[in-house]
Amino acid sequence: MRIPARPRVILRHCDRYDVATIRRIVREGMEALGIVPEGQTLVKPNCVSSGEQFLHAYTRPEFLEGVLLAIQDRDAARDDRSKPMTELAVGERCGITIPTRMAFEGAGYYPMFERTRVKHYHFEEEPQVEIPLTHPGRLRDYLFTPEPVAKADTFINCPKFKSHPWTTVTFSMKNYIGIQDDRHRLIDHDHRLDEKIRDLQFIVQPKFVAIDCIVAGEGRMLTPKPRQMSLILMGNSQAAIDAVGCHILGLDPRSVDHLRLAEEAGFGSLDLATISVEGDVPLEEAQRRAAGFQVGLVRVEKYFEGTNVTAYAGPPPEKEKTDYCWGGCPGALEESIEILRQYDSECDEKMPRVHIVFGAYEGPIPRKPEEPIVFIGDCATYEGESGGRHVHIDSLYKDRRTKDPYSAKHDDIYAKMISLQRVVSQGKKDGNIIRLAGCPVSVSEQVLMFCALSKIKNPILDPSAAVDFNKAYISWRAKMVEKKLLGKPYQIHGATSRGEGAPQIDRPAPNVKE
């Protein structure tokens, strides 16, 4: 992993999703940075979710098409034919429990793949390759990543510029959450999430980053509010481009924990003085366009003020790390309510009075007996009086060392729907005291929880989405069965990371100007 000693970030003006314009701008950016694709070239967008309800959550197909065409232009113009591009593909794993096929369909990616003649990978359908880790401070000794990521000779990151309720922002480094399948992605997706993101950087580093900031996503991650920024950010260093993204929003990059941790691990400096910021949009102008931009990190208690939901958050385990689980269940609850508001305009009116508890909460929970109280997550604990009765909830938390990626299982959404309905029904019988286990309890599960407690429309069963969901779900399951019958392994062990060990810094030769 070679990190430039003086990385470059290019800010270009682009006020509409015009493929030809994006193609030209990105090609010029690649030319300026000397980027030429080689061998197996993989482009990773952010397609966490898609469709009309999530219009500003994903890398737009026009943007991605422009990037792909620019990559092809650079390959065609290369001088050295000894290292040609042998494959150009797009790969992604969308939000947990939802088939990536559905996200690609909703994003309009499939026609674009045909037009550009590129391959595509649904990462949950690909073999998962074990990548060993050796750096100090790692959460575990190995990670799994999809085979196309492990085999990529040229990795290109193409994220969306957004806020995030777990990590403040999601730019380039945070986009790496999508290089893991569900069963591996949920491991360490808790109060150590920023460290997990840092560890994922050791799998591969991008040769080029192009961020869709034409219309940015403000305030949230899955259902963000649109902010016209009219920008394309390009660069040759993830640390540098994410640092510049933070400065655009008026943030100190080191206040974003996964960026600070990545800098400490050697992935590049976050100091603006060490970064060459270029292009036709000065940083000051980009900052003007972003004035007042809302970022993430709103505590769950504050988020639900004035609604029928009252949230209570205690600290997660390992108190020396944090007093709040930014990377786990509370943020998922915030995203889940926003999804339901998208699907059901009467969501808040239909929501009964409900109390939701996270972590080791020790304060009062003033509620009436008929009001449900839901303890979410394995680390939820409570001892006290509430609703006219004594409530005792023990922790189910297991040390992360007991969570083995070798034996991690996929959560089937329909199985979750049935089991969650059973848990809620039993909880109502037990004095409206409900316990949802998991670490974390995903956005999808918390959406289903709200639906089970109310008359809010279930998005998965909504006629507008059910056909597409089931089509994608059946196709995904059929593909996995086919691969199993053909004897293709799901997990490949003992692979070597292309970026194993400490990052290498390209240093300029003595007396040579950069």
Beta strands, then each sheet from edge to edge (+ up, - down):
strand 1: 2-4
strand 2: 8-13
strand 3: 39-45
strand 4: 85-92
strand 5: 119-122
strand 6: 128-132
strand 7: 142-146
strand 8: 154-158
strand 9: 160-164
strand 10: 168-170
strand 11: 208-218
strand 12: 225-235
strand 13: 276-279
strand 14: 309-313
strand 15: 354-360
strand 16: 373-386
strand 17: 389-393
strand 18: 433-436
strand 19: 491-492
strand 20: 504-506
sheet 1: 1+ 20+
sheet 2: 5+ 4+ 3+ 8+ 11+ 12- 2+ 13+
sheet 3: 5+ 4+ 3+ 8+ 11+ 9+ 10-
sheet 4: 7+ 6- 19-
sheet 5: 14+ 15+ 16+ 17-
sheet 6: 14+ 15+ 16+ 18+
end
